[in-house]
Amino acid sequence: MLFPHRAGAGERLAAALRHLEGERPVVLGLPRGGVPVAFRVARALGAPLDVIVVRKLGVPHHRELGFGAIGEGGVRVISEDIVRTSRLTPQDLEAVERAEQTELARRARAFRGDRPRVALDGRTVIVVDDGIATGATAAAACQVVRAQGAAHVVLAVPVAPPDAVARLGEAADEVVCLSSPAAFRAVGEWYEDFSQTSDEEVVTLLARAAASARSPASTPVEVDAGGTALAGDLAVPVGAAAVVMFAHGSGSGRRSPRNRSVAAELNRAGLGTLLFDLLTPAEEGDRANVFDIGTLAARLTGATAWLRRREPLAVGYFGASTGAAAALWAASAADADIGAVVSRGGRPDLAAGRLGGVRAPTLLVVGGRDPAVLDLNRRAREELRCENRLDVVPGATHLFEEPGALDEVARLARDWFVGHLTP
């Protein structure tokens, strides 16, 4: 398994960790490369993100051999066997630990700033790295996390050699590894882009995660979509002037990490969001339903009426792929009264014949490396009679998996909705 980059690896890893979502886990990233992976995992699971800073205590005359590890909060894990066989004196232990404690405090302060550590007492904790070579640091992190009060420790990585995975089963209660190739030489071999993660990137991602944690918590709701009950998640910040409804595309749903990422950005801007499934679990099994745009649009229209009864606010639509066609179709109705529409990698051609009736200001966002869909959106602009704009995200493919691509989508959507839905 080859990963495009750490962000893409994080999204794949999040899917493999979905079974832990109900346990309200805490996600900890090992700096530096583990943090971009952990960021995607935390966002997909709706979990708090923090950094796990550990320092290995190396035998003075053989630094590669660790006799223990230290972590924040005064946590200290020592292997008495190695201390004894290495003939270390109390003075040796104190000197090594003092030096590593200084570096530990410096790194924790640099990454987290003034924010307190996320409490781990009694929690399920997922320790994430971008890959494992020997596993020594990951094992130390698991030991430190357990000493900090974690009730259940899960180690999650995209790639690791089979022998390391086996060994780490002793340090963690559960090990989730997407790929454990026998011909393993280095972690970087299994990434297309394994460029170094900077301290600045770690700081930025942790700050973004902390800001997301201050966003309103979403409430599970049962959406009445014209007589069909659909599962959804509603989040409305205090003082919100509008709610953006998400119409998902083929193979997606309300738990889509990409749509949740955009929704979090809209929440931070003071906009409400409703993520819900346009199809029931039974209907999702028939692929033809995904392309039944008329039915999807009718569901969206029914759900809009339900939302307005519950939250009498302005409404916008965010549609992805086939969901964008459903959003445009629904917005074309004479009595739709939709304030704005944003399409991400949308298929407006599937709403052909309806585009001329759309009155809501419409933003079309397409990846620069998605030529077929880009052509479809250019043609759609010729049919639209409303205010509209086409923005191309350079270097992005259809799913916007490239580093920074989805962030650009979220920024564009935020600005469009804020500009058209709020006073």
PAMAR-68208 format. One line per 3 residues: number of its first residue (from 1); their letters; for each residue x, y, z of C-alpha. Coordinates in steps of 0.001 Angstrom, whole numbers, plus 524288, in hexadecimal, padded with zeros to 5 digits. Layout:
N
NUM	a	X,Y,Z ~ ...
***
This chain:
423
1	mlf	80000,80000,80000 ~ 805BA,80D0F,7FBB7 ~ 800E8,81977,80258
4	phr	80085,8266C,7FAED ~ 80477,82E72,806DC ~ 80239,82EFD,81584
7	aga	7F4E7,8356B,81443 ~ 7F026,82AB5,80B30 ~ 7F5B1,82055,81437
10	ger	7EE67,8269D,81F79 ~ 7E172,825CC,81865 ~ 7E377,81761,81562
13	laa	7E7A1,814C8,82348 ~ 7DB92,81BDB,82865 ~ 7D2D2,8127E,820E8
16	alr	7D98B,806EE,82773 ~ 7D77E,80D2D,834D3 ~ 7C914,8102D,8330D
19	hle	7C565,8056E,83CBD ~ 7CB26,80DD6,847A1 ~ 7C2EE,819D6,844CE
22	ger	7B8AC,81678,84F03 ~ 7C303,81595,8599A ~ 7C5CA,82439,858F9
25	pvv	7D460,8221E,85704 ~ 7DF89,82BB4,85849 ~ 7E901,82BE8,84CC5
28	lgl	7F773,82E78,84F5D ~ 80128,830EE,84461 ~ 80F94,82DD4,845A3
31	prg	8172E,839AF,840E8 ~ 81A25,83D56,8371B ~ 81584,83496,82C01
34	gvp	80AE3,82DEB,833D2 ~ 80362,83A7D,8364D ~ 7FE55,83CB6,8283F
37	vaf	7F97A,82EA0,8284A ~ 7F36F,83009,835C5 ~ 7ECDC,83CD4,831DB
40	rva	7E4E3,835D3,82761 ~ 7E19C,82AAD,83090 ~ 7DD02,833DF,83B52
43	ral	7D4DC,83BE2,831F6 ~ 7CE39,82FD6,82C38 ~ 7CB20,82A31,839A3
46	gap	7C723,83739,83F84 ~ 7D192,83520,849D7 ~ 7DA83,83EAC,850F3
49	ldv	7E867,83F26,84BAA ~ 7F4BD,84109,8536F ~ 80319,83E31,851E0
52	ivv	809E2,83367,8597F ~ 8179A,837C3,85CE7 ~ 82077,82D15,86203
55	rkl	82F11,82C3E,86399 ~ 8364C,81F7E,86372 ~ 84053,81DD4,86E33
58	gvp	84C56,8182F,867BF ~ 85762,810D5,86E49 ~ 862AF,81ACA,86EAF
61	hhr	86C90,81240,8679D ~ 86262,80C59,85E72 ~ 85838,816CE,85B4F
64	elg	8505E,80E20,8521D ~ 84D37,8052F,85D87 ~ 8425B,80B26,86595
67	fga	8414A,80836,873FA ~ 83477,80F92,8750B ~ 82C8E,81B52,870D4
70	ige	826B7,82787,876C3 ~ 81A80,82F1B,8736C ~ 81367,83B4C,877C3
73	ggv	80D8C,83BE6,88539 ~ 81950,83595,88B90 ~ 816BC,82856,88569
76	rvi	8228C,81F74,885F1 ~ 82372,811A7,8807B ~ 82FEE,80A28,883B7
79	sed	83491,7FC97,87FB9 ~ 83B4B,7F77B,88BD4 ~ 840F4,7EC0F,88412
82	ivr	84843,7F50F,87AB5 ~ 84CAD,7FDD1,885E6 ~ 85246,7F202,88CD2
85	tsr	858BC,7EB91,880FF ~ 85E6C,7F8A7,87C94 ~ 863BA,7FB07,88A55
88	ltp	85E3A,808B3,88B11 ~ 86005,8104F,8979D ~ 855CF,81954,89D83
91	qdl	85E66,8249C,89927 ~ 85DEA,81F9C,88B11 ~ 84F30,81EC7,88B7F
94	eav	84DCC,82C59,89130 ~ 856EB,832B8,8873C ~ 8500C,82CBE,87B74
97	era	84284,82F84,880AC ~ 845C5,83D9F,88415 ~ 84A96,84074,8765D
100	eqt	83EF6,839DF,86FEB ~ 8354C,8408B,8790D ~ 83A3B,84DCD,87491
103	ela	83876,84A11,8664F ~ 82B1C,8442D,8691C ~ 8263C,850C7,86F38
106	rra	82BBE,858ED,86416 ~ 8254C,850CF,85986 ~ 8182C,85025,8606D
109	raf	81824,85EDA,86243 ~ 81BFA,8611E,85411 ~ 8112B,85870,84EB6
112	rgd	805F2,85B4F,857FA ~ 808D2,868FB,85CDE ~ 800AE,86CB6,868AF
115	rpr	7F5EE,862BF,8664B ~ 7F4D8,85827,870B6 ~ 7F68D,849CD,86D8D
118	val	7EA27,84256,86A4E ~ 7E6C1,83A0B,87632 ~ 7E7FB,82B67,873BA
121	dgr	7E296,825D8,88078 ~ 7D988,81A84,87D79 ~ 7D930,81D70,86EDC
124	tvi	7DB8D,81577,862BB ~ 7E7E0,81B5E,85CCF ~ 7EC4C,8199B,84EC6
127	vvd	7FAE0,81BD3,84CEA ~ 7FDB9,81F0A,83EAA ~ 80A61,81F96,836E8
130	dgi	80CF2,82061,82849 ~ 813B4,81329,8288B ~ 81C60,80A88,830BF
133	atg	82A25,805AB,82E60 ~ 82EF9,7FF9C,83B1D ~ 8234F,80373,84377
136	ata	82B67,807F6,84F23 ~ 82594,815A0,84FAA ~ 817C3,810B7,84D5B
139	aaa	8192F,806B1,85835 ~ 81E3A,81124,8617A ~ 812C1,819F0,85DD7
142	cqv	80916,80F15,860F0 ~ 80F7E,80CB7,86E15 ~ 80F4E,81B32,87159
145	vra	8010B,81C92,86D4B ~ 7FD33,8111D,875D7 ~ 804B0,81712,88143
148	qga	7FD41,823D5,87EF3 ~ 7F085,81CCF,881D4 ~ 7EB9E,81795,874C7
151	ahv	7E228,80C36,8766B ~ 7E3DB,8069C,868C8 ~ 7EFA7,80950,86014
154	vla	7EEDE,807CE,85155 ~ 7FAC7,80978,848AD ~ 7F71B,80D42,83AB9
157	vpv	80079,80EA1,82F43 ~ 7FF56,80DE5,82084 ~ 80B1E,80502,81E98
160	app	814B8,7FCE1,82692 ~ 81CD0,7F071,8250B ~ 81611,7E3FC,829A4
163	dav	81F9E,7E14B,834BA ~ 81DB0,7EEF5,83A65 ~ 80EED,7ED59,839FA
166	arl	81034,7E0A2,84180 ~ 81905,7E6B5,84BE1 ~ 8105B,7F29A,84DB2
169	gea	804F1,7E9F1,85119 ~ 80B59,7E8EC,85E7C ~ 80BB2,7F7B3,86068
172	ade	7FE06,7FAF3,85B6F ~ 7F0D5,7F4A3,85DDB ~ 7EE0C,7F55D,84F59
175	vvc	7F69E,7F7D7,8436A ~ 7F082,7FCCB,836D2 ~ 7F9ED,7FC6E,82B49
178	lss	7F4F4,7FDED,81D5C ~ 800B1,7F7AD,816D5 ~ 80B9F,7EF07,81C0E
181	paa	813DA,7EB66,8102C ~ 81E0F,7E0CE,811C1 ~ 82796,7E849,8090E
184	fra	8287F,7F3E9,8124C ~ 83476,7FCA2,8129C ~ 82FBB,80A56,81600
187	vge	822DA,81134,818B5 ~ 82514,81B38,80DF1 ~ 824FB,810B2,80373
190	wye	81667,80F09,80569 ~ 812ED,81D44,802E6 ~ 812C2,824A4,7F608
193	dfs	81546,8312E,7FDAD ~ 81CFC,82F5F,80A43 ~ 82251,83D22,80B64
196	qts	82668,8413E,818FE ~ 81C09,8467D,8222C ~ 82021,85370,8281E
199	dee	81E07,8580A,83605 ~ 8158B,862DD,83058 ~ 80C72,85904,829FD
202	vvt	80B06,8519C,836C0 ~ 807CF,85E30,83E0D ~ 7FDE4,86238,833B3
205	lla	7F6D4,8552B,8338E ~ 7F5FD,85492,8425D ~ 7F0B9,86275,842BF
208	raa	7E694,85F43,83856 ~ 7E24F,85340,83FCF ~ 7E10F,85B31,84C4B
211	asa	7D8C1,8653B,8451F ~ 7D01B,85A56,83FC8 ~ 7CE14,85549,84D82
214	rsp	7C805,86264,850D3 ~ 7BE44,860F6,845A7 ~ 7B05C,85D3D,8494B
217	ast	7AE1E,84EDE,84BC5 ~ 7A595,8487A,84186 ~ 798AE,8427C,845AF
220	pve	793FB,835B2,83FB8 ~ 786CA,83813,83949 ~ 77CCC,83071,83185
223	vda	779CB,83863,82572 ~ 76C38,8376B,81F92 ~ 76F1C,83814,810F9
226	ggt	7615F,83840,80B9C ~ 75D10,82C46,8132E ~ 76A24,82517,812FE
229	ala	771BC,824F7,81FC4 ~ 78032,827A5,81DBB ~ 78B53,82828,827A5
232	gdl	79246,83524,82922 ~ 79B2D,83D9F,83187 ~ 79728,84BB0,8342D
235	avp	7A031,8562B,839AB ~ 79B62,86420,83B93 ~ 7A481,86E11,8420D
238	vga	79E70,87817,84B13 ~ 799FD,883BC,842F3 ~ 79AE1,87C92,835EB
241	aav	793DB,88381,82AC6 ~ 79395,877CD,8219F ~ 794F1,86915,8207D
244	vmf	79C23,8623A,81571 ~ 79699,854FF,8117D ~ 7A031,84AFC,80C0C
247	ahg	79BD9,842B2,8008A ~ 7A574,83767,7FF87 ~ 7AA60,8313A,7F32A
250	sgs	7ABF4,82342,7EEAE ~ 7B1F3,81A40,7F8C0 ~ 7B18B,824B3,8034B
253	grr	7A925,82843,80EEC ~ 7A7EF,830C7,81AD2 ~ 7B446,82ABF,820B5
256	spr	7BCC8,82EA3,8152A ~ 7C97E,8346D,81A9E ~ 7C9FA,83E03,80F3F
259	nrs	7BC68,84371,811A1 ~ 7BE81,8439B,82055 ~ 7CAC9,84B97,81E30
262	vaa	7C368,855B7,81634 ~ 7B848,855BC,8201C ~ 7C1C7,85889,82B39
265	eln	7C70D,8644E,823D9 ~ 7B936,86962,821AD ~ 7B619,86776,83026
268	rag	7C217,86F5E,833DA ~ 7BCEF,87A31,82B12 ~ 7B011,87A3A,83298
271	lgt	7A7FC,87260,828E0 ~ 79F93,866C9,82C72 ~ 7A10B,859DF,8253A
274	llf	79877,84E11,822C4 ~ 79F4A,841DA,81DE7 ~ 795C0,83700,81AB4
277	dll	79497,82B1B,811FC ~ 78BDB,82CC2,8061A ~ 789D4,81E0D,8055D
280	tpa	78613,81412,80FA7 ~ 78FD3,80922,81294 ~ 78765,7FFA3,80AC4
283	eeg	786F6,808C6,7FF02 ~ 7959F,80AF1,7FEF2 ~ 797B0,7FCDA,7FAB6
286	dra	791DD,7FFC7,7ED52 ~ 79BB3,807F1,7E5BE ~ 79119,80CFF,7DCB1
289	nvf	78B27,814CC,7E7F0 ~ 79768,81D1D,7E8C9 ~ 794C0,82236,7DB1D
292	dig	7861C,82412,7DCC1 ~ 787B8,832BE,7DD93 ~ 77922,83590,7DD53
295	tla	776DA,82D61,7E97D ~ 782D5,832E9,7F066 ~ 77E53,840C1,7ED6A
298	arl	770B4,83DBA,7F292 ~ 776BA,83872,7FF15 ~ 77EE1,844C5,80078
301	tga	772E2,84D44,7FE5F ~ 76B3A,845B3,808B0 ~ 776A0,8468E,8122E
304	taw	77773,8553A,80FD5 ~ 7694B,856D5,813C4 ~ 76BEB,84ED7,8201A
307	lrr	777D1,85728,82368 ~ 7706D,863E1,821BE ~ 76602,85F4D,82B2F
310	rep	770A7,85C6A,8351B ~ 77A0C,867A3,83242 ~ 773B8,8735B,82B77
313	lav	7806B,87800,8255A ~ 785A9,87A88,817BC ~ 789AF,86E04,810BE
316	gyf	79507,86AD9,807C4 ~ 798CF,85E49,800C1 ~ 7A64A,8581A,8000D
319	gas	7A68E,84D05,7F630 ~ 7B140,8437E,7F26A ~ 7B1AF,83B22,7E612
322	tga	7A3F0,8360E,7E341 ~ 79F5B,83D17,7EF88 ~ 7A28F,849F6,7E8C7
325	aaa	79933,8465D,7DDCB ~ 78E98,843AA,7E7E6 ~ 7915D,850C9,7EE72
328	lwa	7905F,85838,7E196 ~ 78405,850D6,7DDC2 ~ 77DA2,853E3,7EAE7
331	asa	78204,8621D,7EA34 ~ 77BAC,86397,7DCCA ~ 76DDC,861C7,7E225
334	ada	7657B,86E0C,7E124 ~ 76322,86E6A,7EFDE ~ 770AA,869D4,7F41E
337	dig	7756E,8768C,7FA68 ~ 7836B,871AA,7FC14 ~ 78D45,87C22,7FFB5
340	avv	79994,87666,7F989 ~ 79F00,869DD,7F3AD ~ 7ACE4,8648E,7F39E
343	srg	7B099,858E1,7EB3B ~ 7BD14,8513B,7EE20 ~ 7C17D,848D2,7E2D9
346	grp	7B340,848A5,7DEC5 ~ 7AC09,8423E,7D38D ~ 7A330,84D67,7CF15
349	dla	7A0EC,84628,7C24C ~ 7980E,83CDD,7C9CE ~ 78F02,84878,7CC63
352	agr	78EDB,84C92,7BE1B ~ 7826C,85397,7BA70 ~ 780D1,858B5,7C851
355	lgg	78CB7,8617E,7C930 ~ 785FF,86D0D,7C2E7 ~ 77C27,86D59,7CE0D
358	vra	78653,86EA5,7D8D8 ~ 7858D,87C2C,7DEE8 ~ 78EAD,87A1E,7EA75
361	ptl	79C8D,87F79,7E8CA ~ 7A483,87388,7E51B ~ 7B2F6,8708B,7E6F2
364	lvv	7B8D5,8653A,7DF5A ~ 7C59E,85FF4,7E4F3 ~ 7CD67,8561B,7DCF2
367	ggr	7DB0B,85065,7DDED ~ 7E4CF,8548D,7D39C ~ 7E861,84645,7D140
370	dpa	7DA49,84200,7CF48 ~ 7D8F9,84580,7C0CE ~ 7CC5E,83E36,7BDA9
373	vld	7C4CF,84435,7C8FC ~ 7CB01,8517A,7C65A ~ 7C5C1,85108,7B877
376	lnr	7B823,84D65,7BD71 ~ 7B837,858F7,7C6C1 ~ 7BC9F,86260,7BC3B
379	rar	7B139,85E09,7B3DF ~ 7A7F8,85F6A,7BF6D ~ 7AB98,86DB7,7C0ED
382	eel	7A616,87013,7B368 ~ 798D2,86B39,7B820 ~ 79881,871FF,7C548
385	rce	79156,87F04,7C56D ~ 7942B,88250,7D3A4 ~ 7A03A,888CA,7D95A
388	nrl	7AABC,87E72,7D82F ~ 7B960,87C2E,7D896 ~ 7C297,87103,7D558
391	dvv	7CE94,86F78,7DE0B ~ 7D91C,865AE,7DA70 ~ 7E1E9,86069,7E544
394	pga	7EF52,85E96,7DEEE ~ 7F512,850F1,7DFB6 ~ 7E8F8,84AE8,7E5EC
397	thl	7E2AD,83E5F,7E112 ~ 7D454,83AA2,7E24B ~ 7D46D,83791,7F0E6
400	fee	7DD59,84302,7F48C ~ 7E66E,839DA,7FC05 ~ 7F2B2,841D9,7F948
403	pga	7F8A1,8497C,804BD ~ 7F163,8564A,80682 ~ 7E75D,85393,7FBCA
406	lde	7DBE9,850C7,804BC ~ 7DF9C,85C59,80D4E ~ 7DE7F,864FA,80140
409	var	7D106,85F50,7FE4B ~ 7CCBE,86233,80C37 ~ 7D1C9,87029,80B49
412	lar	7CAFB,872AC,7FE5D ~ 7BE34,86CE8,8034F ~ 7BEFE,874A6,80FFE
415	dwf	7C10C,8817D,80908 ~ 7B629,87EC4,7FF3A ~ 7AC26,87B25,8098D
418	vgh	7AFF0,885F8,812E4 ~ 7AF24,88FC1,807B8 ~ 7A1BD,88B39,8031C
421	ltp	79AC9,885C1,80F1D ~ 79E3F,88F37,81A09 ~ 79A0D,89D69,81B68
***
